[in-house]
Amino acid sequence: MRFMQHSAFEEKKILVVDKAPKNKNDRTWCFWEKQPGVFEKIVHHQWQQVKFHSAFIDSLLDLTPYTYKMIRGIDFYNYVYSEASNHKNIEFLYGNVQAVGNAGNEGMVVVDGEQYTARYVFNSIQFNKSAVPPGKYYLLQHFKGFVIETEAKHFNPSQATLMDFRVSQSSGTSFVYVLPTSENKALVEYTLFSEQLLADSEYDVVLKEYILKVLGIKDYDIIEQEFGVIPMTNNSFKQENGRIINIGTAGDQTKASTGFTFSFIQKHSDAILNALINNKPAHFPSSFFKKRFNLYDDILLDILFNKKMNADEIFAHLFKKNPPQRVLKFLDNETNFMEELKIMKSVPANIFLPVAIRELVR
């Protein structure tokens, strides 16, 4: 949600519908950016040095001018509630959203049997998983994290672990990231790319083994836990349907090959706001620029889904043969074509080129 003083919005009633009030620290968002962004005041911690570990390279990467940032869910929720309280036209409604659709020239939402209409409905709910047609892929990025606290000083709060592939790959592409916020506190999160979720106990086993054997920590307290699932698919989601504007993952703002979502949501939100302020439709046809990055996502998803090359080796090639800034820029869909050629040259042509040709033809 963006907050801004603008007469076009101050005079309109805005109804925010959610299942229940947000009062728990149930998730963490991480992203990188060059300049302080709109949520800078609630950034919990940030790093300019990150570690990458795999069987191929071990590197400490300096991200300057980028900074890797963490926002805790509870801080985000409190910020939204606080800012919304300054705008009398914003109201919150809690209940079960049963349907969204169009009613004449208005959008419509059904909440616990009650129908509400509006000029626009911004929807972040995926009501049904679309069928995956031939040539498209669907993986799940699923993760569980422990926020652990220790008596001894085990962490360097100025360095985060972006990806550590020193865990079993038997269940799919798997890595751990470690985000220390002090010398004795860190979020340790186990992430997988696969078609199926694990049993809850399986995530716990890997996390506890990693903390013991890799981090070398025997005594610690688990003070918080989080779990999440993000779809990784090149089966695109419809961004709008009449007066229904889909946002977030439902609005195709999750990067298919990585699951990154937070930064793409902010860009999409800005585009929607600018369109509405200028009385233009919040409709953004796919450009050549967007299609180019869709192709790169298609290629990587094909390789990961069909296990033609492990992700740890792919990312090792990227970070070994490119400055980290170029890799981050590429993952943000912000590189130019010359930079993308350098990215392409850094991965094995015998694996990537045939897949690229097939995806181009398709």
N, C-alpha and C positions, 0 to 999 in steps of 0.2 A: 504494500500500500504506500502510495506517495501522498505527502501532505503539502499543499501549496495554497497561498492566498490568490484566488482568482475568482472574479465575480461570477463567471459561468458555472463555477462549482459551489461557491458559497451559498447560492440561492437554491440549489438543487438538494433534495433529500437523498442521502446515500445510506443504504441499508446493507450492513455487513452480516452475512449469514454464516454461522459455523455450528458444528455439532455440539460443542460445549466450550465454556471459557478456557482460555489457555493459561494455566497457572503452574505448570510443571516444566522443568528443564529436560524436555524429552528428546532433544535433537541438537545437533551442532552444524552450522554452515561454515564451510571454508572456501576461500577464493583468493585470487591475487589481483592486485591493481597497482597502477603507477602513482595515482594521486588519491588523496583522501576522498572517499565517496560519501554518499548520502547517509550511510549508517556508521560513519567513522566514530561518532560519540559512543557507540555501543560495542565497538570492537573489543573483545575480551583480551586477546593477545595477538601478537604479530611477529613474524620472523622474516629476515632477509637471507638467511642461510638455511638450506635444507639438504638432507642427506638422501642419497639414492643407493640402494643395495640390491645386487642381483648376483647370479653366478658368473656374470660377465664383467661387471665393473662395480666398484665402490667409490662413490664420489660425494664430495661436499660441494654443493652448488651455491654460488653467490647470485641471487636473483636481481640485484640492483639494476635498474630502478624499480623493479617490481617488489612488492611486499606481500607475503602470504599471510592472510588474516583469518581469524576465528571469531565467529559470533555465536554466542550461546542462545538456544531457543528462548529461554525465559527472559533474557535481556531484550530480545527482539519483540516478544509479546508485550512486555511492559512498556517498551518504547511506543509501540503502535497504540496501545490503550491510552497512554499519556498524551500523545499527539492528537488522537481522535477526540479526547475530552475538550480540546481547545476549539473544536468545530461543532457548533450546536446542530448542524444538519446531518451529522453522522450518528447513526444508531446501530446497535448490535442486536441480533436476533439469534437465539440458540435453539437448535432443533434438527430433526432429520430431514435432509433435502431428498425428496422422493423423485423429483423430475425437474428438468428445465426444458423450455421450448419457446415457441413464438405464438403470440396471441394477437392476430392482426398486425398492426405496426409496432407492437411492443414485445419486449421479452417477458417471459413468465417463469416463475419459480414456484414449486409446490413444496411447502415446509409443513410437515406433520398434518397434511390434509388441507392446509390453508394456502390459497393462491395469492401470489403477489405479482404485480406487473411493474415494468419500468421501461424507460427509453432504451437502456442497455442492461444486459445481464452479463457480468464477467464471471465465468465459470471455470473452476479449477478441478472439478470432479470428473474422473473417468468412470462412467457408469458401467461400461462393458468393454472387455478386451476385444479389439477388432481381430477378425481372422487374418492370419499372416499369409499373404499370397506367395506363390512361387517366386524365388529370387529375392525375397525379403527375409530378414532374420530377426529373431526375438530372443534376447538374453535378459537375465535379471542381474542387476548389481545389488547385492544384499550384504549387509554389514552389521556387525555388533561391536559395541565399544564399551570399555570400562574406563571410568575416571578413577585412577588409583592415587593413593596418598601413602607416602612412606615417612618413617621417622628420619632415616638417613638421607643425605643429599645424593640422589642418583641421576638427576637430569641437568642438562644445560638449557635453560629457558630461552637462549638466543638461537638455538638450532632445533629445527623440527625434522622428523623423518617423513619425507613425502611418500616414498614407496620402499618397502622392504619385502623382497620376494623370497626371503629365506624361510619360507614355510612350505608345506606340502602343496603341490599343484594337482594332486589326484582328483580333487573335486571341481577343478576348473581353474581359470586364472585367479590366483590368490596372492594377496599381499597384506602387509600391516603398515599402518602409519602411526607415528607417535608424535603427539603435540604437547610438549611440556609447557606449562604455564608458570612453573616455579621450579626450584631445585628439588622439591619433593612431591610434585603433583603433575600428572599428565593424563591426557586422553590416549588410550591405546586401542586402536580400532582394527578389526580383522574384516577384510573386504574380499568378496568373490564375484567373478563374472561367470555365471552358469545358467543352465535352463531350470534348475530346481533349487529350492531352498534346502537348507540343512535342518536337522533337528536342533533345538535350542542348545542342548548339551554339547553338540559338536562344535559350535562357536566357542563355548566356554573352554573346552579342552585345548583348542588351538591358542586362544588368548593366554591361558594360564601357563601353557608350555612355553610360549614366546616370552612372556614376562620372566619366567624362571631361567630359561636356557639362553636366550638372546640378550635380554636386558640385565640378566644376572641378579634379579630381585627376588628374594625369598619371602620377606615380610612386608606386607602392604595391606591396605584396606581398600575395598571397592566402595566408593562413596556415591557413585552414580552409574547407571547403565543406559545405553540407548541401542535401538535397533531400527533398521530401515530397509526398504526395498525400492529400487528405482528401475524402471524399464529401460533397456538399451536396445533400441530397434530402429531400423530404417523404414519401417512401415509408418508413414507420416500420419499425424493427427490433424484433423480439420481445425483450422484456426477460428473460423466463424461460421455461423449458420443464422442468417437474418440478423436479429437483434441479440443473438447469443455470441459473445466474444470469449473464446476459450483462452485461458491463461495457464502459466506453469507448464507442467508436463502434459496436461490435457490440451494445451495450446501449442504443442510441438516445440517447447523451449528446452527440452532436455537433449544434450548433444548425444547423438546415437552411439558413437564409438567410445565414449568415456563416462556417460552419465552425469557430466557436469551440468548444473541447472541454474544455480543461484545468480551468476553474472548475466546469463542469457535472459533470465526473468527481468532483471533490472533494465536491460536494453529494450526489451519488448514493452515494459511498462512505460518507459520514457516515450517510445514511439506512439503508444496508444494515447498518452496524455497530450502530446503535441498535436495529434490528429484531432482530438476532441476540442482542444482550445481553439484550433483554426477551423472548426466546423467542417472537418473532412472525415470521411469514413475510416474507421479503425480496421482497415483491410490492407494488407501488405503482400502483394503478389510476389511469388518467388523470383528473385533476380538471378542473373548469371552468377553474381558473387555468391549468393546462397547456394545455388545448384552446384557450384564448384566444391564447396565444403561438404555438401551432401555426398558427392562422389567420393571424397576422401573417407568419409564415415562408412560408406558402403564397402569400400575396399578393406578397411580395417576390420569391420564387423565380419565380413566374409572370411578373412584369415583367422580371426579368433573363433568364430562359430565352427568352422571346419578344421580347426586345430592344425593349420598349415605352418604356424610358427607361434611360439609361446610369447605372451605379452612381455615377459621380463626381458627377452632378447630384443624385441622390437623397441622398447623404451630405452634399453641399454644402447642400441645403435643411435637412437635420436639424441640422447644426452652426451654420448661419446663424440659425435661428429658435428654437433651444433652447439652454439652457446645456449644456455638454458633460457635466455630471454626470447630467442627465436622459437623455441619449442613451446613456451607459454603463449606467445603471440599466436602461434599456429593453432594451439588448442582452444584459443579464444575466438577463432575464425576471423583474425584481424591481419594476417599476413598478406603481402602482395604476391603476385605470381612468381617473381624471381626468388623470393624467400621460400616459396613452396617447392620450387625446383630443387633448391638446396636440401630441403627436408626429404624430398623423394630420392635424391642421390645418396642419402645416408642409410637407406634400408636396402636389403638384398633384392636386386632387380629380378633375379630368377624366380622369386616368390611373389613379389608385388606386381610386376609388369603383366603377367598373364591374367591375374585377377583384375587389374585396372582395365585391360582391354575388354575382358568379358563384361565388366560393369558398364563400360562406355557403350558397348554394343547393345546391352540390355536397356 
